Amino acid sequence: MEKVDDPTDLDLVKRRVDDVRDRIASACRRASRSVDDVTLIGVTKTFPVAAVHAARAAGLTRFGENRVQDLVEKIEAVPGRLRGGDVEWHMIGHLQRNKAKDVVDYADFFQALDSPRLARELNKRGRREDRVVPCLVQVNISGEESKYGIRPADTHDFLDQIGRFDYLRVEGLMAIATYSEDSDVVRPEFRRMRELFETYVPKNGSGIVMEKLSMGMSNDFEPAVEEGATHVRIGSAIFGERDY
């Protein structure tokens, strides 16, 4: 009998990965986009390393973690490209400045840059390790106090401020929309993100390149893709419901 939410079941995870990819492809068709323009990131938050192996067997090569400790543990078990492996690890959760060294040392990509102080710390750590850290700026598009991120109205100014850092390579924006399965609720937020993404013009000499727009999770990735997401972060739709 199939374990309904076993994140280590190879056949189950493959079926779910295939289903998510089919849904991404359908959303791309509705938006007249190429499916090649959308990158799927499997979010392994709270799931064991065996779930990463199952997803790799299903063809996933990019993974995301919310907590630094879990990120480090999983990268030590399944190395990312920075450490000679063949997968890519994204830190997608809020980062305290005292953990910046771990992101510089372990993460292939950082998606949650949300303050000038954190930008300075990552830049300092990057200089010490002689590593330019690729990252995205997190925008609090829902306006919820419980969420981290730069206010939408402040996003372009923030990008201007951090564009001078030599050891940060800002490649776009990330957001978490209001939690809702109603596309009419989240779609305006995704459209606002795309507007912020498309209308930013880097200043001369800036190291910022606006290439990536990370938005959309298990409950809302289809409207996110329709509205321009280049990266979607999918956890429960692949690995099952989390047991917190």
C-alpha positions as CSV (number, residue, x, y, z in Angstrom):
1,M,0.0,0.0,0.0
2,E,1.3,3.4,-1.0
3,K,2.4,5.7,1.8
4,V,0.5,8.8,0.9
5,D,3.0,11.4,2.1
6,D,6.3,9.4,2.2
7,P,8.9,11.9,0.9
8,T,11.4,9.1,0.3
9,D,9.2,6.9,-1.9
10,L,10.9,7.1,-5.3
11,D,7.9,6.3,-7.4
12,L,5.6,8.7,-5.5
13,V,8.1,11.6,-5.6
14,K,8.7,11.0,-9.4
15,R,4.9,11.1,-10.1
16,R,4.6,14.3,-8.1
17,V,7.6,15.9,-9.8
18,D,6.1,15.0,-13.2
19,D,2.7,16.4,-12.2
20,V,4.3,19.7,-11.1
21,R,6.2,19.9,-14.3
22,D,3.0,19.3,-16.3
23,R,1.2,22.0,-14.4
24,I,4.1,24.4,-15.0
25,A,4.0,23.6,-18.8
26,S,0.2,24.2,-18.9
27,A,0.7,27.6,-17.2
28,C,3.4,28.4,-19.6
29,R,1.2,27.6,-22.5
30,R,-1.6,29.8,-21.1
31,A,0.9,32.7,-20.8
32,S,2.6,32.0,-24.2
33,R,5.9,31.3,-22.4
34,S,8.5,28.7,-22.9
35,V,8.7,26.0,-20.2
36,D,12.5,26.3,-20.5
37,D,12.2,29.8,-18.9
38,V,10.9,28.3,-15.6
39,T,13.2,26.6,-13.1
40,L,11.8,24.2,-10.5
41,I,13.3,24.2,-7.0
42,G,12.4,21.4,-4.7
43,V,12.1,22.7,-1.1
44,T,13.2,20.0,1.3
45,K,12.5,22.0,4.5
46,T,11.8,19.5,7.4
47,F,12.3,16.5,5.1
48,P,15.2,14.0,5.4
49,V,18.2,13.6,3.1
50,A,16.5,10.6,1.6
51,A,13.9,12.9,0.2
52,V,16.7,14.7,-1.7
53,H,17.9,11.5,-3.1
54,A,14.4,10.6,-4.2
55,A,13.9,13.9,-5.9
56,R,17.3,13.6,-7.6
57,A,16.2,10.3,-9.0
58,A,13.1,12.1,-10.4
59,G,15.3,14.6,-12.2
60,L,15.5,17.5,-9.8
61,T,18.9,19.3,-9.6
62,R,18.0,22.4,-7.5
63,F,16.9,22.4,-3.9
64,G,16.0,25.0,-1.3
65,E,16.2,25.1,2.5
66,N,14.8,27.7,4.9
67,R,17.1,27.1,7.9
68,V,20.9,27.5,7.8
69,Q,21.5,24.5,10.0
70,D,19.4,22.2,7.8
71,L,21.1,23.7,4.7
72,V,24.5,22.9,6.0
73,E,23.6,19.3,7.1
74,K,22.1,18.5,3.7
75,I,24.9,20.0,1.7
76,E,27.4,18.0,3.7
77,A,25.4,14.9,2.8
78,V,24.6,16.0,-0.8
79,P,27.2,18.5,-1.9
80,G,26.2,21.5,-4.1
81,R,28.1,22.9,-7.0
82,L,30.1,25.2,-4.7
83,R,31.5,22.1,-2.9
84,G,32.0,19.9,-6.0
85,G,28.6,18.3,-6.3
86,D,26.2,18.2,-9.2
87,V,23.1,19.9,-7.6
88,E,22.4,23.5,-6.7
89,W,21.4,24.5,-3.2
90,H,19.4,27.7,-2.5
91,M,19.0,29.3,0.9
92,I,15.5,30.7,0.7
93,G,14.7,31.6,4.3
94,H,15.4,34.6,6.5
95,L,19.1,34.8,7.5
96,Q,20.5,36.3,10.7
97,R,23.7,38.2,10.1
98,N,25.7,35.9,12.5
99,K,24.9,33.0,10.0
100,A,26.1,34.8,6.9
101,K,29.4,32.9,6.9
102,D,27.5,29.6,6.5
103,V,25.7,30.9,3.5
104,V,29.0,32.2,1.9
105,D,30.7,28.8,2.7
106,Y,27.9,26.5,1.7
107,A,25.0,27.9,-0.4
108,D,25.2,28.0,-4.1
109,F,22.5,30.8,-4.2
110,F,20.9,33.1,-1.6
111,Q,17.3,34.2,-2.2
112,A,16.4,36.2,0.8
113,L,18.5,39.4,0.9
114,D,16.3,41.7,2.9
115,S,18.2,44.5,4.6
116,P,21.2,46.8,4.1
117,R,22.9,45.3,7.3
118,L,22.7,41.8,5.9
119,A,24.0,43.0,2.5
120,R,27.0,44.5,4.2
121,E,27.7,41.4,6.3
122,L,27.5,39.1,3.3
123,N,29.7,41.4,1.3
124,K,32.3,41.4,4.1
125,R,32.2,37.6,4.4
126,G,32.4,37.2,0.6
127,R,35.5,39.4,0.6
128,R,37.1,37.3,3.3
129,E,36.4,34.1,1.3
130,D,37.1,35.7,-2.1
131,R,33.6,34.6,-3.2
132,V,31.0,36.7,-5.0
133,V,27.6,35.6,-3.6
134,P,24.8,35.3,-6.1
135,C,21.5,36.4,-4.5
136,L,18.0,37.8,-4.9
137,V,16.4,40.6,-3.0
138,Q,13.3,39.6,-1.0
139,V,10.3,41.9,-1.4
140,N,7.5,41.8,1.2
141,I,4.9,41.9,-1.6
142,S,2.0,41.0,0.7
143,G,2.7,43.7,3.3
144,E,2.3,41.3,6.1
145,E,4.2,42.1,9.3
146,S,5.0,38.5,9.9
147,K,7.0,38.3,6.6
148,Y,10.5,39.6,5.9
149,G,11.5,41.7,2.9
150,I,11.9,45.1,1.5
151,R,8.8,47.2,1.0
152,P,7.8,47.3,-2.7
153,A,8.0,51.1,-2.8
154,D,11.6,50.9,-1.4
155,T,12.8,48.1,-3.7
156,H,14.5,50.1,-6.4
157,D,16.2,52.4,-3.9
158,F,17.5,49.3,-2.0
159,L,18.8,47.8,-5.3
160,D,20.7,51.1,-6.0
161,Q,22.3,51.0,-2.5
162,I,23.6,47.4,-2.7
163,G,24.6,47.6,-6.4
164,R,28.0,48.9,-5.3
165,F,29.0,45.8,-3.3
166,D,31.8,43.9,-5.0
167,Y,31.1,40.6,-3.4
168,L,27.3,40.4,-4.1
169,R,25.8,39.6,-7.4
170,V,22.2,40.5,-7.3
171,E,20.3,38.7,-10.1
172,G,16.7,39.6,-9.4
173,L,13.9,39.5,-6.9
174,M,12.1,37.0,-4.7
175,A,8.7,37.1,-2.9
176,I,6.2,35.1,-0.9
177,A,2.6,36.1,-1.7
178,T,-0.3,36.1,0.6
179,Y,-1.2,32.5,1.5
180,S,-4.2,31.7,-0.6
181,E,-5.3,29.2,-3.2
182,D,-7.5,31.9,-4.8
183,S,-5.6,33.2,-7.8
184,D,-7.5,36.4,-7.7
185,V,-5.9,37.2,-4.4
186,V,-2.3,36.4,-5.3
187,R,-2.2,37.4,-9.0
188,P,-2.1,41.2,-8.3
189,E,0.9,40.6,-6.0
190,F,2.7,38.6,-8.7
191,R,1.9,41.3,-11.2
192,R,3.4,43.9,-8.9
193,M,6.5,41.8,-8.5
194,R,6.9,41.5,-12.3
195,E,6.5,45.3,-12.6
196,L,9.2,45.9,-10.0
197,F,11.4,43.4,-11.7
198,E,10.9,44.7,-15.3
199,T,11.1,48.4,-14.5
200,Y,14.4,48.5,-12.6
201,V,17.3,50.0,-14.5
202,P,20.7,49.4,-12.9
203,K,22.9,52.5,-12.4
204,N,26.1,52.7,-14.3
205,G,28.8,50.6,-12.7
206,S,26.2,48.5,-10.8
207,G,26.7,44.8,-10.4
208,I,23.0,44.1,-10.6
209,V,21.5,42.0,-13.4
210,M,17.8,41.5,-13.3
211,E,17.4,37.9,-14.6
212,K,15.6,35.9,-12.0
213,L,12.1,36.4,-10.5
214,S,11.5,33.8,-7.8
215,M,7.8,33.6,-6.8
216,G,5.2,30.8,-6.4
217,M,5.0,27.9,-4.1
218,S,2.9,24.7,-3.9
219,N,-0.4,26.5,-3.5
220,D,0.1,29.3,-6.0
221,F,2.8,28.5,-8.5
222,E,0.6,28.3,-11.6
223,P,-0.6,32.0,-11.4
224,A,3.0,32.9,-10.5
225,V,4.3,31.3,-13.7
226,E,1.5,33.0,-15.7
227,E,2.6,36.3,-14.3
228,G,6.3,35.9,-15.1
229,A,8.1,33.8,-12.5
230,T,11.4,32.3,-13.6
231,H,11.8,30.2,-10.5
232,V,9.2,28.4,-8.4
233,R,9.8,26.9,-5.0
234,I,7.9,23.7,-4.5
235,G,7.8,21.6,-1.3
236,S,4.6,19.9,-0.3
237,A,3.3,19.4,-3.9
238,I,6.4,17.1,-4.3
239,F,7.2,15.7,-0.9
240,G,3.8,15.8,0.8
241,E,2.5,17.7,3.8
242,R,5.0,18.6,6.5
243,D,4.9,17.2,10.0
244,Y,5.9,20.1,12.1
